[in-house]
Amino acid sequence: MSPHLVLRVVSKLLIPIIVVFGFYVHFHGDYSPGGGFQAGVIIASAVILYALIFGVEAARNAVPPLVVRIGAALGVLIYGGVGVATLIMGENYLDYDVLHPDQAHHTGQHIGILLVELGVLTTVFSVMLAIFYAFAGRAPDIPEEEW
């Protein structure tokens, strides 16, 4: 029996729960503390846990570095795109009320905040993984016999 069997089984149970909790934090951030930054870190931690248990190469196969680079840029574009959309619609930058005609219930505020937080989530998730991949890809300076 592999000594890492318990870690592998428990992590396969925990990783989906961590990701779902990350999305909960994202969508709940519209009404209470939390949001894109926290959700991005939580979801990135699920991938980092996966890398620690199954190996960095397995994580790079699951979330390739190209996807990480595209995600970092895409998140900034989503954030900025919401602001540019509000400018095009004739209001101030990131004035969310213009995003939905029902201004009495502030539906545009909710839509705008969720979209901006989605951009933040995407950027933070991608940058956290990029940093992890950069550090995990470096060879240790300690010789193997001293480990």
C-alpha positions as CSV (number, residue, x, y, z in Angstrom):
1,M,0.0,0.0,0.0
2,S,1.3,3.4,-0.9
3,P,2.1,5.7,2.0
4,H,0.4,8.5,0.2
5,L,-2.9,6.7,-0.4
6,V,-4.7,8.5,2.4
7,L,-3.5,11.9,1.2
8,R,-4.6,11.2,-2.4
9,V,-8.0,10.0,-1.3
10,V,-8.6,12.8,1.1
11,S,-7.4,15.4,-1.4
12,K,-9.7,14.1,-4.1
13,L,-12.6,14.6,-1.7
14,L,-11.4,18.1,-0.5
15,I,-10.4,19.7,-3.8
16,P,-14.0,19.9,-5.2
17,I,-15.3,21.2,-1.9
18,I,-12.5,23.9,-1.9
19,V,-13.4,25.0,-5.4
20,V,-17.2,25.1,-4.6
21,F,-16.4,27.1,-1.5
22,G,-14.3,29.5,-3.6
23,F,-17.2,30.1,-5.9
24,Y,-19.5,30.5,-2.9
25,V,-17.2,33.3,-1.6
26,H,-17.2,34.9,-5.0
27,F,-21.0,35.0,-5.4
28,H,-21.7,35.8,-1.8
29,G,-19.3,38.7,-2.0
30,D,-22.0,40.8,-3.6
31,Y,-23.9,40.9,-0.4
32,S,-21.3,40.5,2.4
33,P,-17.5,40.5,2.9
34,G,-15.7,38.4,0.3
35,G,-15.4,38.4,-3.4
36,G,-13.1,38.0,-6.3
37,F,-9.7,38.3,-4.5
38,Q,-10.6,35.8,-1.7
39,A,-12.2,33.4,-4.2
40,G,-9.3,33.5,-6.5
41,V,-6.9,32.6,-3.7
42,I,-9.1,29.8,-2.5
43,I,-9.5,28.3,-5.9
44,A,-5.8,28.6,-6.6
45,S,-5.1,26.9,-3.3
46,A,-7.1,23.9,-4.6
47,V,-4.8,23.6,-7.6
48,I,-1.8,24.1,-5.4
49,L,-3.0,21.3,-3.1
50,Y,-3.4,19.1,-6.1
51,A,0.2,19.9,-7.2
52,L,1.5,19.1,-3.7
53,I,-0.2,15.7,-3.6
54,F,0.0,14.6,-7.3
55,G,3.0,16.6,-8.5
56,V,3.6,19.9,-10.2
57,E,3.6,18.3,-13.7
58,A,0.1,16.9,-13.0
59,A,-1.1,20.3,-12.0
60,R,0.5,21.9,-15.1
61,N,-1.4,19.3,-17.2
62,A,-4.7,20.2,-15.4
63,V,-4.1,24.0,-15.6
64,P,-1.5,24.6,-18.3
65,P,0.8,27.7,-17.9
66,L,-0.7,29.1,-21.2
67,V,-4.1,29.1,-19.6
68,V,-2.7,30.8,-16.6
69,R,-1.1,33.6,-18.7
70,I,-4.3,34.0,-20.7
71,G,-6.4,34.1,-17.5
72,A,-4.2,36.8,-16.0
73,A,-4.8,39.1,-19.0
74,L,-8.4,38.1,-19.4
75,G,-9.3,39.0,-15.9
76,V,-7.9,42.5,-16.3
77,L,-9.8,42.8,-19.6
78,I,-13.1,41.7,-17.9
79,Y,-12.6,44.3,-15.2
80,G,-11.7,47.1,-17.6
81,G,-14.3,46.0,-20.1
82,V,-17.1,46.5,-17.6
83,G,-15.9,50.1,-17.0
84,V,-15.5,50.8,-20.7
85,A,-19.1,49.4,-21.3
86,T,-20.5,51.8,-18.7
87,L,-18.6,54.7,-20.5
88,I,-20.0,53.6,-23.9
89,M,-23.5,53.5,-22.4
90,G,-23.1,57.2,-21.4
91,E,-22.3,57.0,-17.6
92,N,-19.2,57.3,-15.5
93,Y,-16.5,54.6,-15.4
94,L,-17.9,51.6,-13.4
95,D,-21.3,53.2,-12.8
96,Y,-23.1,49.9,-12.7
97,D,-26.7,51.2,-12.7
98,V,-26.5,51.7,-16.5
99,L,-26.0,48.0,-17.0
100,H,-29.7,47.1,-16.4
101,P,-32.7,49.3,-17.1
102,D,-34.4,48.4,-13.7
103,Q,-32.6,51.0,-11.7
104,A,-35.2,51.0,-8.9
105,H,-33.9,47.6,-7.7
106,H,-30.2,48.2,-8.5
107,T,-30.0,45.1,-10.6
108,G,-27.2,46.8,-12.6
109,Q,-25.2,47.2,-9.4
110,H,-25.4,43.4,-8.8
111,I,-24.5,42.5,-12.4
112,G,-21.6,45.0,-12.5
113,I,-20.1,43.9,-9.1
114,L,-20.3,40.2,-10.1
115,L,-18.6,40.9,-13.4
116,V,-15.9,43.0,-11.9
117,E,-15.3,40.4,-9.2
118,L,-15.2,37.7,-11.8
119,G,-12.4,39.7,-13.5
120,V,-10.6,40.0,-10.1
121,L,-11.1,36.2,-9.4
122,T,-9.7,35.3,-12.8
123,T,-6.6,37.5,-12.4
124,V,-5.8,36.5,-8.8
125,F,-6.3,32.8,-9.6
126,S,-4.0,33.0,-12.6
127,V,-1.3,35.1,-10.9
128,M,-1.3,32.9,-7.8
129,L,-0.7,29.9,-10.0
130,A,1.9,31.7,-12.1
131,I,3.8,32.5,-8.9
132,F,3.5,28.9,-7.7
133,Y,4.6,27.4,-11.0
134,A,7.6,29.8,-11.1
135,F,8.7,28.7,-7.6
136,A,7.8,25.0,-8.1
137,G,9.8,24.8,-11.3
138,R,13.1,25.9,-9.7
139,A,15.6,23.3,-8.7
140,P,16.6,23.2,-5.1
141,D,20.1,24.3,-4.2
142,I,20.4,21.4,-1.7
143,P,22.0,18.2,-2.9
144,E,19.6,15.2,-2.9
145,E,21.7,13.3,-0.3
146,E,21.1,16.1,2.2
147,W,17.3,16.1,2.0
